[in-house]
Amino acid sequence: MDKDIRVEIRDAEDSAQEFVKAWQRAEAGEAVEEPVDRLYFQDLGALLQALTPRRLELLKRLHDDGSESVRALARKLSRDYKNVYNDVQALERVGLIVRTASKLLSAPWDRVVAEIRLAA
């Protein structure tokens, strides 16, 4: 089964309202929806700053090749260690890269699904 993460632009108020509605449905005994991994950005600029083309390439390579160290990943991408390290740090902060028990990097997602609404 594919493991997706949904990336959306949503402000803090909308995110909080979504949480409250889910809580209310659970309290009312309604069927709980299957959990979906989500990552929210406040605006398009923040999303594009976090998911640059180089970082997406890094995610894909990490997913395709499996768990790696920063040094091995930099070598495979033919990129400077410091730049890869900085990209890894940024992707870890937003939750797109995780560390395994042995401290190697892992990209656990099969797909990053981005949704950008044009209207409210």
C-alpha positions as CSV (number, residue, x, y, z in Angstrom):
1,M,0.0,0.0,0.0
2,D,1.3,3.4,-0.9
3,K,2.1,5.9,1.9
4,D,1.2,9.4,0.9
5,I,1.5,12.7,2.7
6,R,-0.8,15.5,1.7
7,V,0.8,19.0,1.5
8,E,-1.7,21.9,1.7
9,I,-1.8,25.6,2.1
10,R,-4.0,26.3,5.1
11,D,-3.8,29.0,7.8
12,A,-3.8,28.2,11.5
13,E,-7.5,29.0,12.0
14,D,-8.6,26.6,9.3
15,S,-6.3,23.9,10.7
16,A,-7.7,24.4,14.2
17,Q,-11.3,24.3,12.9
18,E,-10.6,21.0,11.1
19,F,-9.3,19.5,14.4
20,V,-12.4,20.7,16.3
21,K,-14.7,19.2,13.8
22,A,-13.0,15.9,13.9
23,W,-13.1,15.9,17.7
24,Q,-16.8,16.7,17.6
25,R,-17.5,13.9,15.2
26,A,-15.6,11.5,17.5
27,E,-17.5,12.6,20.5
28,A,-20.8,12.2,18.7
29,G,-19.9,8.6,18.0
30,E,-19.6,9.1,14.2
31,A,-17.3,6.9,12.2
32,V,-13.8,8.1,12.4
33,E,-12.1,8.8,9.1
34,E,-9.0,6.9,8.2
35,P,-6.1,9.1,9.3
36,V,-4.2,11.0,6.6
37,D,-0.7,12.3,7.0
38,R,-0.8,16.0,6.3
39,L,1.6,18.8,6.2
40,Y,0.2,22.4,6.2
41,F,2.0,25.5,5.1
42,Q,0.6,29.0,5.8
43,D,1.2,30.3,2.3
44,L,2.6,29.3,-1.1
45,G,5.9,31.0,-0.4
46,A,6.5,28.9,2.6
47,L,5.6,25.7,0.7
48,L,8.0,26.6,-2.2
49,Q,10.7,27.6,0.2
50,A,10.5,24.2,2.0
51,L,10.1,22.1,-1.2
52,T,12.6,23.4,-3.6
53,P,13.5,21.4,-6.8
54,R,16.8,20.3,-5.2
55,R,15.0,19.1,-2.0
56,L,12.4,17.2,-4.0
57,E,15.3,15.5,-5.9
58,L,16.9,14.6,-2.6
59,L,13.6,13.1,-1.3
60,K,13.1,11.1,-4.4
61,R,16.7,9.8,-4.3
62,L,16.4,8.9,-0.6
63,H,13.1,7.1,-1.2
64,D,14.4,5.2,-4.2
65,D,17.7,4.2,-2.6
66,G,16.6,3.6,0.9
67,S,18.1,4.9,4.2
68,E,21.3,6.8,3.8
69,S,23.7,9.0,5.7
70,V,24.0,12.7,4.8
71,R,27.5,12.0,3.4
72,A,26.3,9.1,1.2
73,L,23.4,11.1,0.0
74,A,25.6,14.0,-0.9
75,R,28.0,11.7,-2.8
76,K,25.1,10.1,-4.8
77,L,23.6,13.5,-5.7
78,S,27.1,14.9,-6.6
79,R,26.4,17.8,-4.2
80,D,28.3,19.6,-1.5
81,Y,27.9,18.0,1.9
82,K,27.0,21.2,3.6
83,N,24.2,22.0,1.2
84,V,22.7,18.6,1.4
85,Y,23.0,18.8,5.2
86,N,21.1,22.1,5.2
87,D,18.4,20.6,2.9
88,V,18.1,17.5,5.1
89,Q,17.7,19.7,8.2
90,A,14.9,21.7,6.5
91,L,13.1,18.6,5.4
92,E,13.4,17.0,8.8
93,R,11.9,20.2,10.4
94,V,8.8,19.9,8.3
95,G,8.5,16.1,8.7
96,L,9.3,14.9,5.2
97,I,12.5,13.1,6.3
98,V,12.8,11.0,9.4
99,R,15.8,9.3,11.1
100,T,15.8,5.5,11.5
101,A,16.8,3.9,14.8
102,S,20.4,3.7,13.5
103,K,20.2,7.5,12.7
104,L,20.1,7.1,9.0
105,L,17.9,9.3,6.9
106,S,14.6,7.9,5.5
107,A,11.9,9.3,3.3
108,P,8.9,7.2,4.3
109,W,6.5,8.6,1.7
110,D,5.7,7.1,-1.7
111,R,4.0,10.3,-2.8
112,V,3.9,13.9,-1.7
113,V,0.5,15.1,-2.8
114,A,0.2,18.9,-3.0
115,E,-3.1,20.7,-3.0
116,I,-3.5,24.4,-3.7
117,R,-6.9,25.9,-3.6
118,L,-7.7,28.7,-6.0
119,A,-10.8,29.8,-4.2
120,A,-12.1,29.6,-0.6
